[in-house]
């Protein structure tokens, strides 16, 4: 059984917020005990586990244009990033990779679209 739209949206927004949070990534991925925290792959997996494709199939018609565009843009940018990088990522390289910054920008836009248009 699929989660409610509200819960699903909340999970996607939380995952996108984490992807867009540069400072959180720096503090966690570069910490002395970094392996106790998430790694870039885990953050990507969290987004994948949110099943954005199925969310778009189920609720896409009810999304605002800004929400739908932001979801598709983040999905596409993250897919492009994943296809261009190895399965095991070096956190320092990810943090300085302009392709990852492009993903973060799309993630922030996703959060903004869903927080701005909650009533749509």
C-alpha positions as CSV (number, residue, x, y, z in Angstrom):
1,X,0.0,0.0,0.0
2,X,1.4,3.4,-1.0
3,X,1.8,6.1,1.6
4,X,-0.6,9.1,1.6
5,X,0.2,11.9,-0.7
6,X,1.1,14.1,2.3
7,X,3.5,11.5,3.7
8,X,5.1,10.8,0.4
9,X,5.5,14.5,-0.4
10,X,7.1,15.0,3.1
11,X,9.5,12.2,2.5
12,X,10.5,13.6,-0.9
13,X,10.9,17.1,0.5
14,X,13.1,15.8,3.3
15,X,15.3,13.8,0.9
16,X,15.6,16.8,-1.4
17,X,16.4,19.1,1.5
18,X,19.2,16.8,2.6
19,X,20.5,16.7,-1.0
20,X,20.5,20.5,-1.2
21,X,22.2,21.1,2.1
22,X,25.8,21.8,1.4
23,X,26.8,22.5,5.0
24,X,25.2,19.4,6.3
25,X,27.1,17.3,3.7
26,X,30.4,19.0,4.6
27,X,29.9,18.4,8.3
28,X,28.9,14.8,7.9
29,X,30.9,13.6,5.0
30,X,34.2,15.2,6.0
31,X,34.0,14.5,9.8
32,X,36.6,12.4,11.5
33,X,33.9,9.8,12.1
34,X,32.3,10.2,8.7
35,X,31.5,6.5,8.3
36,X,29.2,6.9,11.3
37,X,27.2,9.3,9.2
38,X,25.7,9.1,5.8
39,X,27.7,8.9,2.6
40,X,26.8,10.4,-0.7
41,X,25.6,7.1,-2.0
42,X,23.2,6.8,1.0
43,X,21.8,10.2,0.3
44,X,21.2,9.2,-3.3
45,X,19.6,5.9,-2.2
46,X,17.3,7.8,0.1
47,X,16.0,9.8,-2.8
48,X,15.7,6.6,-4.9
49,X,13.8,4.9,-2.1
50,X,11.2,7.6,-2.2
51,X,10.1,6.3,-5.6
52,X,9.7,9.7,-7.3
53,X,8.7,8.0,-10.6
54,X,5.7,6.3,-8.9
55,X,4.9,9.5,-7.0
56,X,4.7,11.3,-10.4
57,X,2.5,8.6,-11.8
58,X,0.2,8.6,-8.8
59,X,0.0,12.3,-8.1
60,X,1.5,14.1,-11.1
61,X,-1.9,15.3,-12.4
62,X,-2.5,17.0,-9.1
63,X,0.8,18.8,-8.9
64,X,1.3,22.5,-9.8
65,X,3.4,23.0,-12.9
66,X,6.2,24.3,-10.7
67,X,6.1,21.2,-8.6
68,X,6.0,18.8,-11.5
69,X,8.8,20.6,-13.3
70,X,10.9,20.7,-10.2
71,X,10.4,16.9,-9.5
72,X,11.3,16.0,-13.1
73,X,14.3,18.4,-13.1
74,X,15.7,16.9,-9.9
75,X,15.1,13.3,-11.1
76,X,16.8,14.0,-14.4
77,X,19.8,15.8,-12.9
78,X,20.3,13.1,-10.3
79,X,20.0,10.4,-12.9
80,X,22.5,12.2,-15.1
81,X,24.9,12.5,-12.2
82,X,24.6,8.9,-11.2
83,X,25.2,7.7,-14.8
84,X,28.4,9.8,-15.0
85,X,29.9,8.8,-11.7
86,X,31.1,5.5,-10.1
87,X,28.9,3.5,-7.7
88,X,31.2,4.3,-4.8
89,X,31.8,8.0,-4.4
90,X,34.6,9.9,-2.7
91,X,32.8,12.5,-0.5
92,X,35.4,15.2,-1.0
93,X,35.2,14.8,-4.8
94,X,31.4,14.9,-4.6
95,X,31.4,18.1,-2.6
96,X,33.6,19.9,-5.1
97,X,32.0,18.4,-8.2
98,X,30.1,21.0,-10.2
99,X,27.7,18.2,-11.4
100,X,26.8,17.6,-7.7
101,X,26.2,21.3,-7.2
102,X,23.8,21.2,-10.2
103,X,22.0,18.4,-8.4
104,X,21.9,20.4,-5.2
105,X,20.5,23.4,-7.0
106,X,17.7,21.2,-8.5
107,X,17.0,19.8,-5.0
108,X,16.7,23.3,-3.5
109,X,14.3,24.2,-6.3
110,X,12.2,21.1,-5.5
111,X,12.0,22.0,-1.9
112,X,11.0,25.6,-2.7
113,X,8.3,24.4,-5.2
114,X,6.7,22.0,-2.7
115,X,6.9,24.4,0.3
116,X,5.6,27.3,-1.8
117,X,2.8,25.4,-3.4
118,X,1.5,23.2,-0.6
119,X,-2.1,24.2,-1.2
120,X,-2.0,23.5,-4.9
